[in-house]
Amino acid sequence: MSEPIVVGVDGSATALSAVRWAAAEAERHRVPVRLVHAYQPPVRGYPEIVLTGNEVREAFEETGRKRLAEAERVVRSTAPGVEVVTSLVIGGPAAVLIGESGRARLVVLGSRGLGGFTGLLVGSVAVAVSAHGACPVVVVREQVPAEGGVVVGVDGSEVSEQAVAFACEQASARRVPLTAVLAWTDFLVDSDYGSRFTVDWAQVEDEERRVLAERLAGWQEKYPDVPVDRVVVRDQPVRALLRAAESAQLLVVGSHGLGGFTGMLLGATSQALLHHASCPLALVRSGRVR
């Protein structure tokens, strides 16, 4: 059986949006959907009423089954032909979903689940799974755009190459254009030091255009049906990608690009986009594109 698309289910509005997104994605690629609800009963601090361990577990299981049933109905209504499997698991949601990612095509989850602090744009589970997931992770907000193209961030790193591969596949499956953005900047650009150096910015931009062309060449041959708009801009990557994705239906980036500290699981750009991208965001790790 093909690797499933795993979706984290917690009863929140964003989780149900993630379920709809995953159902449509599964229909496009003819793969199953695996709905996962993880719960962790408290070990102390029960309410004033005295409850046994079994009663607590049964209450959590009943809630979990209801949430999974609701999510399954969403899949059936969105993509009736998609195979659905449900899983009710004891454990921390982040840890469970990270474990599931080793056997998944994608992990999809809402940007912010139940129980978070008001005003948070992204919950702790989304951050943890995005940082540690073994496969591409897609984070979905409550409002999902139905139209628009796919945008991918390119920086020349290995994981950026994987992001391009994922984005090309997505654009081809959706039959929409791809916008490839290479945003380059330098500490000289917006600083007082710039006046002390002579920089041929036109030459730098030409070099960046060459890098982008090289990164896209093989994938354009593999996906000749995908129109590609190449954007090279002297700007901060986060700002450039957010602007390019304003009318997109999906934004794709590598989880960790060039210029970060060794050992970081999420780069500064991907972390910022995780908090601010208005459309679904796919974070792709090196070597795990299905």
N, C-alpha and C positions, 0 to 999 in steps of 0.2 A: 504494500500500500504506500502511496506517496506520502511524504512527510506532511503533517497537518499544519494548518495555521492555528496557533494557540492564542486564545483570548482570555485575559484576566477578567473575571466577573465578580462584581461586588455590590451590585444593585444601584450604583450611581448612574446619573444621566450620561456622564462621559463614558462609562463602561458600556452602556447600551449603544452609544454612538460607535464605539470601537467594535462592538459585535456586528453592527450593520456594515461597517467598513470591511471587516474581515470576511463577512459572508459574500459580499460582492467580489472581493479579491479571490476567494476560494472558487467562486463560480467561473471567473475568468481563467483560472489556472487548473480547474478541475481537480481540486484537492479537498480533503476533509477539513472541517473545523472542529477543534477541540476546545470546549469551554471548561475553564478551570476556576473553581471557587475554593480558596484556601482560608481556613479559619484557625484561630489559636485561642482556645478557651483560657480565661484568666486563672492563674494558680492561687490567687487570693483576692480579697477585696470584693467578694460577692455582695449583692444587695442585702438589706437587713433580713429579708426572708431567708431561711436556711435552705440551701439547695445541696443536693448530692452531686458528686462528680458526673454520674450518669445523666442526671437531669440537665446539668449544664451542657454536656456534650449533645444531648438530644435536642436541646433548644437551638444550639448553633447549627446542627445538622438540618433541622427543619427549615431554618432561615436560609441556609445554603441551598437546599433543594428547591425552594421557592424562587430564589434568584437565578439558579441555573435553568429552571423551567421557563421563566420569563425570557431569559436570553435565548433559549432554544426556539421559542415562539418568534422572536425577532429574526433569527436566521431563517426559519421556515417561510416567513412572510417576505423576506428580502431575496432569498435564493432557494426556492423550494427543492431544487434538485441536489443540493449540497448535502453530503453526508455529515452528520453531527454526532459527536461523542461528548458526554459530560463527565466531569471528574470532580468529586468532592474530597478535599484533602486536608488533613490536619497539618498545620505548619504556618510559618510566617509567609504572607503573600509574596513578598519579594524573593525570598529563598526558594519557594516552590516554583515560581515562574522562571527564575534563573535556571533551576534544574530542568524544567520543561524545555528550555531553549536549546539544549543539547540534542533534542530529538525533533525539532520543529523547523519548518520552512521559514516562518516568521513568528514573532511574538507581538501581539497587538494589545494595547491597553489604553484606557482613558487617561487623560493628562492629570486628573485629580479625582480621587475616589472619595468615599464616605469617611467621615471622621477627621478630615484634615482641618487645618486652621483656616478660617475665613480670610479670603484675600490671596491665598497661595495660588499661583498660576499652575504649578506642577507639584504633584504629591511625591512623597518620599519613595513610594514603590516605583513610580515611573522613572525617577532619577536612578535608583539602584539597579533596576533591570536594564536600563539604557547603558549604564556603565559596565555591567558585568555579564550581560546576556551573550550567549555563544553564537547566536544567529542575528540577522537584522531585526531591529526592534522598531515598531511604528507606534508613535504616540499621537492619539486622536483627541481633539477637543470636542465640546458638545456640538458645536455647529460645524458641519463638514461641507465644504464647497462641492457642488455637483459638477462644475465645469472648470475649464482651465487646463493648462498644460502641466508638465512635470519640470521642476527646476532642480539642477544638481550643482553642488559646489565642487570646484576642482582646484587642487593646489599642487599637484605633482607627486603627492605621497602615494605609497602602496595602497593604503586604505581608501584614498581618493579614487584610485583606479577601480576598486571594488564598488565604490559608490556609483561611478559612471556606468559600470556593468548593470547594476541593479536598476538605475534610473532608465537606461535604454530599454531594458526588459519591460519596465512599468509603462513607459511611453508607448511601446509597441503594442502591448496588451490592451491598453486603453485607447489606442489609435489617436493619440494627441501629440503635439510637438514637444520637443525637449529644448529647454534653455540651459546651456552650460555656462556657468559664471565663474570666471577666474578674477578674483579681486586681489590686487596687490597693493601693498603699502610699504612704507619705510619710515623709520623713526625720524628721518630728515624732513619728511613731507610737511608735517605740521609743527615743526619745532624751530627754535631760533638758530639751530645749527645749520639749517639749510642754506643760509646765506654764505657760509664758509666753504661750501663745496660746489663744484661745477658738475652737474649731472645732466646727461642727455636723456631726458625723460622719454623722448620719442623712441630712442634706441631701446630703453628698458621695456617700453610698451610693446615694441616689435618682438622682443625676446619672449615676453609673456604670451603673446599671440601664438608664437611658434610652439611654446610648451603646451598650450591648450589644444592646438591642432594635432600635435603628436599624441596627446592623451585620448583624443576622440577618434583618431584615424581608424584603428582596428574595429572599434565598436560601430562606427558608421557603416563599415563594410558588412558587419554582421547583421545590422538592423537598417537596411537601406530604405525601409518604409517610414522611418522616423525623421521628420524634418528637424534640423538642429539649428538653433540660433546661438551663435557664439558671442558671449559678452565678456570683454576684458575691460576692467575699470580700475582706476587708481582710487581706492576707497578701503575702508575697514571691511573685512569679509562679512561680519554680522550685518552691518548696515546694508551692504550691497545685496546680500541674499534675502534679507527681509523685504527689501524693495522689490526684488525680482519675483518673490513669491506672493506678493499681495493679491494677484489674481490667479494663482496656481491652485491645482487640486492636490498636489503633493510636492514636498520639498525633501530632497535627499542629500545627506552629507555623510562623510566618513566620521567615525566616532572620535578619531584622534588624528589630526593632520600634522603638517610640518610646523616646526617652531615651538612645540610644547615641551614640557619637562618629561624626561624618561620616567616611565612608571605610571603616568597619568592615564586613567582609563577613559576619561572624557576630556577632550580638548576644550579650550576656552570658547571657541566658536560654537561647537556643538552644545555646550552647556547653555550658552546664551540663547541659541535658537530653541532649545528645549523649553525655555521659559517664555519666549516671545513670539515664536512662529504662530501665525493664525490658522494655517492649514495643517493637515497631518504631516508629521515629520518622521522620516525614516532615517535611522542611524545605523550605518553599516560598518561592521568590523572586518578586518582583513581575513580573507580566506573562508568566509562563511556565507557566500551568496549561493542560493539554490537556483 
